[in-house]
Structure formats: structure tokens, C-alpha cells
Amino acid sequence: MYVVSLTYKVPDDIVEFHLPAHVAWLQAAFDDGVFMVAGRKIPRTGGLLLSNSDRASLDAALAKDPFYVNGVADFEVMEFHANRVAPGYENLLDSEAPS
């Protein structure tokens, strides 16, 4: 599983200009099953994405994000293995992770 941290590197007005295209890209990536969760950081300095896709698919999707293409945000991709979850979130467990 991957957590993608986006950090804005441009002023808010430039973020807002590219936001509609980013949201459309995000919806397409959700439709393709690349992401499970997305949201803004608080304070609004970027966003976080949660993905359970393979790394190649994730990287291919991120390369098309208008925030990436237009230099709006820096991206940090962190891999982790979920081996413990709250009830109701068992679908997030990684069967390959050590307990």
C-alpha cells in the first residue's frame, strides 16, 4: 500500500487555477481503482492519497496529474504494509506483511 503526500510549491492562486483539472484527474484515477482515499492537508499545504495499486500503475497515474505536469506540487510516495486495522477495514490488510 502507498501513501502519496503532495506539498504545494506555488501560491494558492496557482493551485486554484489547476484545481479543476486535478479533481477531474483524481476522479478518473478513482474510477480506474488507483486510489482509495484522497483529501486535503490541514492547514491546506497539499494533500494525501492512499493507494493499494501496484507501484507501476501508481507512478503512471501520478505522472498524468495536472499538479505534477504543471509543477504545482512536490510528490512523496511512501510504501507501507498494513498488518493491523480497526474492525470494518479488513480490506486494507496486507496479507504479505509480517505481524
Accessible surface in RSA format (square Angstrom, percent):
REM  Atomic radii and reference values for relative SASA: ProtOr
REM  Chains: A
REM  Algorithm: Lee & Richards
REM  Probe-radius: 1.40
REM  Slices: 20
REM RES _ NUM      All-atoms   Total-Side   Main-Chain    Non-polar    All polar
REM                ABS   REL    ABS   REL    ABS   REL    ABS   REL    ABS   REL
RES MET A   1    17.10   8.9   3.71   2.5  13.40  31.9   2.05   1.7  15.05  19.9
RES TYR A   2    19.43   9.1  19.43  11.1   0.00   0.0   4.80   3.6  14.62  18.0
RES VAL A   3    38.66  25.4  38.66  35.0   0.00   0.0  38.66  33.6   0.00   0.0
RES VAL A   4     0.00   0.0   0.00   0.0   0.00   0.0   0.00   0.0   0.00   0.0
RES SER A   5    13.78  11.6  12.62  16.8   1.16   2.7   3.30   7.0  10.48  14.7
RES LEU A   6     4.64   2.6   4.64   3.3   0.00   0.0   4.64   3.3   0.00   0.0
RES THR A   7    61.54  43.8  61.50  62.3   0.04   0.1  46.10  61.9  15.44  23.3
RES TYR A   8    35.89  16.8  17.70  10.1  18.19  47.3  10.00   7.5  25.88  31.9
RES LYS A   9   116.65  56.9  79.49  48.8  37.16  88.5  48.28  43.5  68.37  72.8
RES VAL A  10    38.14  25.1  23.51  21.3  14.63  35.3  28.33  24.6   9.82  26.6
RES PRO A  11    85.48  62.3  73.77  67.2  11.71  42.6  85.01  70.2   0.48   3.0
RES ASP A  12   105.41  73.8 100.64 100.2   4.76  11.3  33.27  78.3  72.14  71.9
RES ASP A  13   103.16  72.3  89.24  88.8  13.92  32.9  45.94 108.1  57.23  57.1
RES ILE A  14    68.37  38.9  67.45  50.2   0.92   2.2  68.37  49.2   0.00   0.0
RES VAL A  15     2.08   1.4   2.08   1.9   0.00   0.0   2.08   1.8   0.00   0.0
RES GLU A  16    80.10  46.0  71.69  54.2   8.41  20.0  41.62  80.5  38.48  31.4
RES PHE A  17   155.64  77.9 132.59  82.1  23.05  60.0 141.99  86.1  13.65  39.1
RES HIS A  18    30.57  16.7  29.60  20.6   0.97   2.5  12.73  13.1  17.85  20.8
RES LEU A  19    30.82  17.2  30.82  22.0   0.00   0.0  30.82  21.6   0.00   0.0
RES PRO A  20    93.93  68.5  80.81  73.7  13.12  47.7  88.08  72.7   5.85  36.3
RES ALA A  21    49.94  45.9  39.21  60.5  10.73  24.4  45.95  64.7   3.99  10.6
RES HIS A  22    16.42   9.0  16.42  11.4   0.00   0.0   4.17   4.3  12.25  14.3
RES VAL A  23    80.21  52.8  79.67  72.1   0.54   1.3  79.67  69.2   0.54   1.5
RES ALA A  24    65.19  59.9  51.50  79.5  13.69  31.1  59.50  83.8   5.68  15.1
RES TRP A  25    25.67  10.3  18.57   9.0   7.10  16.7  22.76  12.1   2.91   4.7
RES LEU A  26    28.64  16.0  28.64  20.5   0.00   0.0  28.64  20.1   0.00   0.0
RES GLN A  27   101.96  57.0  99.83  73.0   2.13   5.1  41.19  87.7  60.77  46.1
RES ALA A  28    51.80  47.6  46.92  72.4   4.89  11.1  51.20  72.1   0.61   1.6
RES ALA A  29     5.83   5.4   2.34   3.6   3.49   7.9   5.30   7.5   0.52   1.4
RES PHE A  30    68.98  34.5  54.93  34.0  14.05  36.6  55.18  33.5  13.80  39.5
RES ASP A  31   107.68  75.4  69.86  69.5  37.81  89.4  31.16  73.3  76.51  76.3
RES ASP A  32   115.50  80.9  80.65  80.3  34.85  82.4  21.82  51.4  93.67  93.4
RES GLY A  33    52.76  65.1   0.00   N/A  52.76  65.1  31.60  86.7  21.16  47.4
RES VAL A  34    13.64   9.0  13.32  12.1   0.32   0.8  13.50  11.7   0.14   0.4
RES PHE A  35     7.33   3.7   0.00   0.0   7.33  19.1   0.00   0.0   7.33  21.0
RES MET A  36    65.05  33.7  38.19  25.3  26.86  64.0  33.09  28.1  31.96  42.3
RES VAL A  37    82.54  54.3  78.78  71.3   3.76   9.1  82.54  71.7   0.00   0.0
RES ALA A  38    36.56  33.6   7.47  11.5  29.10  66.2   7.61  10.7  28.95  76.7
RES GLY A  39    42.32  52.2   0.00   N/A  42.32  52.2  36.71 100.7   5.61  12.6
RES ARG A  40   142.75  59.9 117.72  60.0  25.03  59.6  43.27  59.1  99.48  60.3
RES LYS A  41    48.19  23.5  41.81  25.7   6.38  15.2  32.89  29.6  15.30  16.3
RES ILE A  42   168.71  96.0 135.77 101.1  32.94  79.4 135.87  97.8  32.84  89.1
RES PRO A  43   105.07  76.6  99.61  90.8   5.46  19.9 104.89  86.6   0.18   1.1
RES ARG A  44    86.83  36.5  66.47  33.9  20.37  48.5  41.12  56.2  45.72  27.7
RES THR A  45    65.23  46.4  61.31  62.2   3.92   9.3  54.26  72.9  10.97  16.6
RES GLY A  46     0.13   0.2   0.00   N/A   0.13   0.2   0.00   0.0   0.13   0.3
RES GLY A  47    12.11  14.9   0.00   N/A  12.11  14.9  11.27  30.9   0.84   1.9
RES LEU A  48    81.54  45.4  80.31  57.5   1.23   3.1  80.40  56.5   1.15   3.1
RES LEU A  49     7.99   4.5   5.92   4.2   2.08   5.2   7.31   5.1   0.68   1.8
RES LEU A  50    31.12  17.3  30.84  22.1   0.28   0.7  30.84  21.7   0.28   0.8
RES SER A  51     0.00   0.0   0.00   0.0   0.00   0.0   0.00   0.0   0.00   0.0
RES ASN A  52    80.56  55.6  56.16  54.3  24.39  58.7   9.89  23.8  70.67  68.3
RES SER A  53    24.66  20.8   9.31  12.4  15.35  35.4  19.58  41.7   5.08   7.1
RES ASP A  54    86.85  60.8  73.25  72.9  13.60  32.2  49.86 117.4  36.98  36.9
RES ARG A  55   102.77  43.2  99.09  50.5   3.69   8.8  39.24  53.6  63.53  38.5
RES ALA A  56    76.06  69.9  61.05  94.2  15.01  34.1  68.48  96.4   7.58  20.1
RES SER A  57    47.05  39.8  38.11  50.9   8.94  20.6  19.06  40.6  27.99  39.2
RES LEU A  58     0.00   0.0   0.00   0.0   0.00   0.0   0.00   0.0   0.00   0.0
RES ASP A  59    60.36  42.3  54.51  54.3   5.85  13.8  27.85  65.5  32.51  32.4
RES ALA A  60    54.71  50.3  44.41  68.5  10.31  23.4  53.56  75.4   1.15   3.0
RES ALA A  61    13.35  12.3   7.90  12.2   5.45  12.4  12.79  18.0   0.56   1.5
RES LEU A  62    12.60   7.0  12.60   9.0   0.00   0.0  12.60   8.9   0.00   0.0
RES ALA A  63    54.33  50.0  41.41  63.9  12.93  29.4  43.46  61.2  10.87  28.8
RES LYS A  64   146.71  71.6 131.71  80.8  15.00  35.7  80.48  72.4  66.23  70.5
RES ASP A  65     0.00   0.0   0.00   0.0   0.00   0.0   0.00   0.0   0.00   0.0
RES PRO A  66    20.58  15.0  20.07  18.3   0.51   1.8  20.58  17.0   0.00   0.0
RES PHE A  67     2.19   1.1   2.19   1.4   0.00   0.0   2.19   1.3   0.00   0.0
RES TYR A  68   121.63  56.8 111.25  63.3  10.38  27.0  63.06  47.4  58.57  72.2
RES VAL A  69    98.54  64.8  67.36  61.0  31.19  75.1  72.28  62.8  26.26  71.2
RES ASN A  70    76.67  52.9  46.97  45.4  29.70  71.5  10.59  25.5  66.08  63.9
RES GLY A  71    27.71  34.2   0.00   N/A  27.71  34.2  22.09  60.6   5.61  12.6
RES VAL A  72     0.11   0.1   0.11   0.1   0.00   0.0   0.11   0.1   0.00   0.0
RES ALA A  73     4.61   4.2   0.00   0.0   4.61  10.5   0.00   0.0   4.61  12.2
RES ASP A  74    78.05  54.7  74.69  74.3   3.35   7.9  26.19  61.6  51.85  51.7
RES PHE A  75    46.80  23.4  13.01   8.1  33.78  87.9  13.93   8.4  32.86  94.1
RES GLU A  76   101.41  58.2  97.01  73.4   4.40  10.5  37.56  72.6  63.85  52.1
RES VAL A  77    37.00  24.3  11.30  10.2  25.70  61.9  11.30   9.8  25.70  69.7
RES MET A  78    75.63  39.2  71.10  47.1   4.53  10.8  44.10  37.5  31.53  41.8
RES GLU A  79   104.15  59.8  72.59  54.9  31.56  75.1  17.22  33.3  86.92  71.0
RES PHE A  80    78.81  39.4  73.26  45.4   5.55  14.4  78.81  47.8   0.00   0.0
RES HIS A  81    91.71  50.1  72.74  50.6  18.97  48.5  50.63  52.2  41.08  47.8
RES ALA A  82    11.13  10.2   6.48  10.0   4.64  10.6  11.13  15.7   0.00   0.0
RES ASN A  83    71.49  49.3  49.64  48.0  21.85  52.6   6.69  16.1  64.80  62.6
RES ARG A  84   199.86  83.9 175.36  89.4  24.51  58.3  70.14  95.9 129.73  78.6
RES VAL A  85    43.53  28.6  12.64  11.4  30.89  74.4  22.02  19.1  21.51  58.3
RES ALA A  86    58.51  53.8  44.95  69.4  13.56  30.8  51.12  72.0   7.39  19.6
RES PRO A  87   122.20  89.1 105.74  96.4  16.46  59.8 107.86  89.0  14.34  89.1
RES GLY A  88    64.21  79.2   0.00   N/A  64.21  79.2  34.19  93.8  30.02  67.2
RES TYR A  89   124.84  58.3 124.84  71.0   0.00   0.0  76.65  57.6  48.19  59.4
RES GLU A  90    97.81  56.2  88.79  67.2   9.02  21.5  53.04 102.6  44.77  36.6
RES ASN A  91   117.91  81.3  86.94  84.0  30.97  74.6  49.98 120.3  67.93  65.7
RES LEU A  92    36.03  20.1  35.72  25.6   0.31   0.8  35.72  25.1   0.31   0.8
RES LEU A  93    78.37  43.6  58.73  42.0  19.64  49.4  58.73  41.2  19.64  52.9
RES ASP A  94    33.81  23.7  22.00  21.9  11.81  27.9  11.99  28.2  21.82  21.8
RES SER A  95   117.47  99.3  74.98 100.1  42.49  97.9  58.63 124.9  58.84  82.4
RES GLU A  96   151.65  87.1 120.97  91.5  30.68  73.0  44.11  85.3 107.53  87.8
RES ALA A  97    16.76  15.4   0.51   0.8  16.26  37.0   0.87   1.2  15.89  42.1
RES PRO A  98   107.79  78.6  94.73  86.4  13.06  47.5 106.49  87.9   1.30   8.1
RES SER A  99   134.22 113.4  77.38 103.3  56.83 130.9  55.86 118.9  78.36 109.8
END  Absolute sums over single chains surface
CHAIN  1 A     6182.3       4849.5       1332.7       3692.5       2489.8
END  Absolute sums over all chains
TOTAL          6182.3       4849.5       1332.7       3692.5       2489.8
